[in-house]
Amino acid sequence: MANDIAAAVREICLSFPEAEEYLSHGSPNFRVRGKTFASYLVNHHGDGRVALWLGAPSGAQEQWVGMQPEIFFVPPYVGHRGWLGVELDKGLDWKQVAALVREAYEKAAPAALAAKLGKTIVIRPPKAALKPEERDPLLAPAVQKLLQPLREYCLSLPETAEEPRFGSPSWRVGKRTFATAWRYDEALCFGFWVGVEQQGLYTGDARFFIPPYMGHNGWIALRVGAKPNWKEIRSLALHSYRHFALKRMLAQLDE
């Protein structure tokens, strides 16, 4: 019996023949014979949503988003293919959620498999609302405690500011980001520019890895751990800052 939203999603999605769960970019996805029909995402790139992305029948996206835009939305990446985003903590009846998931499954499943479907599952609606740190793990007190020294150091450098990028705290000098923090594979990571030619030197240490999306531009990621080496982290932040700062800013720093 579902007692939270994630369990409710799993109970519905896995109720269909040969449905299976797999992880993609850290989020639960559900597929049948290799075709994904549902994805469960929480606060995707800082959007604040607790949502299902569903492979919807033709015309369903326009219908639902037009009628109830406070609950339904066009998800990124897959919206142009007709997928439907459904917010799960805005009061939508879970019988309707199950019906929408069934439609997504039927769209993805082979006809012979879809023909085996019986009645749509009826679940007990989840009662537990997500805590702020469950919606955004970076809000957890322990994580905030680890973020604070990096925040203080970055903001002590000339002409810096903090602003979120894709839902993660980041620090910029002028208009250029030089440091960022995010969760990756359940670990808190700090990111800095080191240059492509230096990345190999860092990845010899298991704490470091080349991050997706920005690694090709010379960035490195550090798994922070429970006992960070703040001297090392400040050195990385300063090196990255110097790369992106203007001469005027560097002059202030050297003073």
C-alpha positions as CSV (number, residue, x, y, z in Angstrom):
1,M,0.0,0.0,0.0
2,A,1.5,3.3,-1.1
3,N,2.5,5.6,1.8
4,D,4.3,8.3,-0.2
5,I,4.2,9.7,-3.7
6,A,7.2,7.7,-5.0
7,A,5.7,4.5,-3.7
8,A,2.4,5.3,-5.3
9,V,4.0,6.0,-8.7
10,R,5.9,2.7,-8.5
11,E,2.8,0.7,-7.5
12,I,0.9,2.0,-10.5
13,C,3.6,1.8,-13.1
14,L,4.7,-1.7,-12.1
15,S,1.2,-3.0,-12.1
16,F,1.2,-3.5,-15.9
17,P,2.4,-6.6,-17.7
18,E,6.2,-6.8,-18.1
19,A,6.7,-3.2,-16.8
20,E,10.1,-2.6,-15.3
21,E,11.8,0.2,-13.5
22,Y,15.3,1.6,-14.4
23,L,17.3,4.7,-13.4
24,S,18.1,7.4,-15.9
25,H,20.0,10.5,-14.8
26,G,19.2,9.5,-11.2
27,S,15.4,9.4,-11.7
28,P,13.1,6.4,-11.8
29,N,11.8,5.5,-15.3
30,F,9.4,2.8,-16.3
31,R,9.4,0.9,-19.6
32,V,7.9,-2.1,-21.3
33,R,10.0,-4.2,-23.7
34,G,12.5,-1.4,-24.0
35,K,10.1,1.5,-24.5
36,T,9.8,4.1,-21.8
37,F,6.2,5.1,-20.9
38,A,6.7,7.1,-17.7
39,S,9.4,9.1,-15.8
40,Y,9.2,10.3,-12.2
41,L,11.0,13.5,-11.5
42,V,11.3,15.7,-8.5
43,N,12.5,19.3,-8.8
44,H,13.9,18.6,-12.2
45,H,16.6,21.3,-12.9
46,G,15.0,23.4,-10.1
47,D,11.4,23.5,-11.5
48,G,9.9,22.8,-8.1
49,R,7.6,20.0,-9.4
50,V,6.9,16.6,-8.2
51,A,5.8,15.1,-11.5
52,L,5.3,12.2,-13.9
53,W,6.2,12.6,-17.5
54,L,3.9,10.3,-19.6
55,G,3.9,9.2,-23.2
56,A,0.4,10.4,-24.0
57,P,-1.9,9.6,-26.9
58,S,-2.1,12.0,-29.8
59,G,-3.9,15.2,-28.7
60,A,-3.9,14.5,-25.0
61,Q,-1.2,17.0,-24.2
62,E,-3.1,19.9,-25.7
63,Q,-6.3,18.8,-24.1
64,W,-5.1,18.5,-20.5
65,V,-2.7,21.4,-20.5
66,G,-5.5,23.6,-22.0
67,M,-8.1,22.5,-19.4
68,Q,-5.9,22.3,-16.2
69,P,-2.6,24.2,-16.6
70,E,-2.2,24.3,-12.8
71,I,-1.7,20.5,-12.9
72,F,-0.6,19.5,-16.4
73,F,2.3,20.9,-18.4
74,V,4.5,20.3,-21.4
75,P,7.7,18.7,-20.2
76,P,11.1,19.6,-21.6
77,Y,13.0,17.3,-24.0
78,V,10.0,15.1,-24.8
79,G,7.1,17.6,-24.9
80,H,7.5,18.1,-28.6
81,R,6.7,14.4,-29.0
82,G,3.4,14.8,-27.3
83,W,4.4,13.7,-23.8
84,L,2.4,15.0,-20.9
85,G,3.7,16.4,-17.6
86,V,1.5,15.7,-14.5
87,E,2.1,17.4,-11.1
88,L,1.3,14.8,-8.4
89,D,0.9,17.1,-5.4
90,K,-1.7,19.5,-6.7
91,G,-4.8,17.5,-5.7
92,L,-5.3,15.3,-8.8
93,D,-7.3,12.1,-8.0
94,W,-5.0,9.1,-8.1
95,K,-7.6,7.1,-10.0
96,Q,-7.0,9.6,-12.8
97,V,-3.3,9.3,-12.4
98,A,-3.5,5.6,-12.8
99,A,-5.7,6.0,-15.9
100,L,-3.2,8.4,-17.5
101,V,-0.3,6.0,-16.8
102,R,-2.4,3.2,-18.3
103,E,-2.8,5.2,-21.5
104,A,1.0,5.8,-21.6
105,Y,1.6,2.1,-21.1
106,E,-0.8,1.2,-23.9
107,K,0.9,3.6,-26.2
108,A,4.3,2.0,-25.6
109,A,3.4,-1.7,-25.2
110,P,3.0,-4.1,-28.1
111,A,-0.6,-4.6,-29.1
112,A,-0.6,-8.3,-27.9
113,L,0.7,-7.3,-24.5
114,A,-1.7,-4.3,-24.1
115,A,-4.6,-6.7,-24.9
116,K,-3.8,-8.6,-21.7
117,L,-4.6,-5.6,-19.5
118,G,-7.4,-6.1,-16.9
119,K,-8.9,-3.4,-14.8
120,T,-6.7,-0.4,-13.9
121,I,-5.2,-0.7,-10.5
122,V,-6.8,1.3,-7.6
123,I,-4.3,2.4,-4.9
124,R,-4.6,4.0,-1.6
125,P,-3.7,7.7,-2.2
126,P,-0.4,8.6,-0.5
127,K,-0.7,10.8,2.5
128,A,2.9,11.7,3.2
129,A,3.8,15.1,1.6
130,L,7.4,15.6,0.5
131,K,9.6,17.4,3.0
132,P,11.6,20.4,1.6
133,E,14.8,18.4,1.6
134,E,13.1,15.5,-0.2
135,R,11.9,17.9,-2.9
136,D,15.4,19.5,-3.1
137,P,18.2,17.5,-1.3
138,L,20.4,20.6,-1.3
139,L,18.1,22.1,1.3
140,A,18.9,19.4,3.9
141,P,20.6,21.0,6.9
142,A,23.7,18.8,6.6
143,V,24.2,19.8,3.0
144,Q,23.6,23.4,3.7
145,K,26.3,23.2,6.4
146,L,28.8,21.9,3.8
147,L,27.7,24.5,1.2
148,Q,28.2,27.5,3.6
149,P,32.0,27.6,3.5
150,L,32.1,27.5,-0.3
151,R,29.4,30.2,-0.4
152,E,31.3,32.5,1.9
153,Y,34.6,32.0,0.1
154,C,33.1,32.6,-3.4
155,L,31.3,35.7,-2.3
156,S,34.4,37.1,-0.7
157,L,36.1,37.4,-4.1
158,P,35.7,40.7,-6.0
159,E,32.4,41.3,-8.0
160,T,30.9,37.9,-7.4
161,A,27.3,36.9,-6.9
162,E,25.3,33.8,-6.3
163,E,22.5,32.6,-8.6
164,P,20.9,29.3,-9.3
165,R,21.6,27.5,-12.5
166,F,19.4,24.5,-13.4
167,G,18.2,24.5,-9.8
168,S,21.7,24.3,-8.2
169,P,23.6,27.1,-6.3
170,S,26.2,28.6,-8.5
171,W,28.6,31.5,-8.2
172,R,29.6,33.9,-11.0
173,V,32.1,36.6,-11.5
174,G,30.6,39.2,-13.8
175,K,28.4,37.1,-16.1
176,R,30.5,33.9,-16.0
177,T,29.9,31.0,-13.6
178,F,33.1,29.9,-11.9
179,A,31.8,27.5,-9.2
180,T,28.7,25.4,-8.7
181,A,27.3,22.7,-6.5
182,W,24.9,19.9,-7.2
183,R,23.8,16.4,-6.2
184,Y,25.0,13.6,-8.5
185,D,24.5,9.9,-7.7
186,E,23.4,10.8,-4.2
187,A,26.6,12.7,-3.5
188,L,27.2,16.4,-3.0
189,C,29.6,17.6,-5.7
190,F,31.4,20.9,-6.3
191,G,32.3,21.9,-9.8
192,F,35.2,24.2,-11.0
193,W,37.0,25.0,-14.2
194,V,40.5,23.5,-14.4
195,G,41.0,23.3,-18.1
196,V,40.9,20.3,-20.4
197,E,44.6,19.6,-20.2
198,Q,44.4,19.4,-16.4
199,Q,41.4,17.1,-16.1
200,G,43.4,13.9,-16.4
201,L,45.6,14.9,-13.4
202,Y,42.5,15.2,-11.2
203,T,40.7,12.1,-12.3
204,G,43.6,10.0,-11.1
205,D,42.0,10.7,-7.7
206,A,38.7,8.8,-7.2
207,R,37.1,11.8,-5.6
208,F,37.1,13.7,-8.9
209,F,35.3,13.0,-12.2
210,I,34.6,14.8,-15.4
211,P,31.0,16.1,-15.1
212,P,28.4,15.6,-17.9
213,Y,27.3,18.6,-20.0
214,M,30.2,20.9,-19.0
215,G,33.2,18.5,-18.7
216,H,34.1,19.1,-22.3
217,N,34.7,22.7,-21.5
218,G,37.3,21.9,-18.9
219,W,35.3,21.5,-15.8
220,I,36.0,19.0,-13.0
221,A,33.7,17.8,-10.3
222,L,34.7,16.9,-6.7
223,R,32.7,14.5,-4.5
224,V,32.8,16.5,-1.3
225,G,32.4,13.8,1.3
226,A,31.9,14.3,5.0
227,K,35.3,15.8,5.7
228,P,36.1,18.3,2.9
229,N,39.6,19.6,2.4
230,W,38.7,23.3,2.4
231,K,42.2,24.4,1.5
232,E,42.0,22.3,-1.7
233,I,38.4,23.5,-2.4
234,R,39.4,27.2,-2.0
235,S,42.3,26.7,-4.3
236,L,40.1,25.2,-7.0
237,A,37.6,28.0,-6.6
238,L,40.3,30.6,-6.8
239,H,41.9,29.1,-9.9
240,S,38.5,28.9,-11.6
241,Y,37.7,32.5,-10.6
242,R,40.9,33.8,-12.1
243,H,40.2,32.1,-15.4
244,F,36.8,33.9,-15.8
245,A,37.5,37.2,-14.1
246,L,38.2,40.4,-16.0
247,K,41.5,42.3,-15.5
248,R,39.7,44.9,-13.4
249,M,38.5,42.1,-11.0
250,L,41.9,40.5,-10.9
251,A,43.5,43.8,-9.9
252,Q,41.1,44.1,-7.0
253,L,41.9,40.5,-6.0
254,D,45.6,41.1,-6.1
255,E,45.3,44.2,-4.0
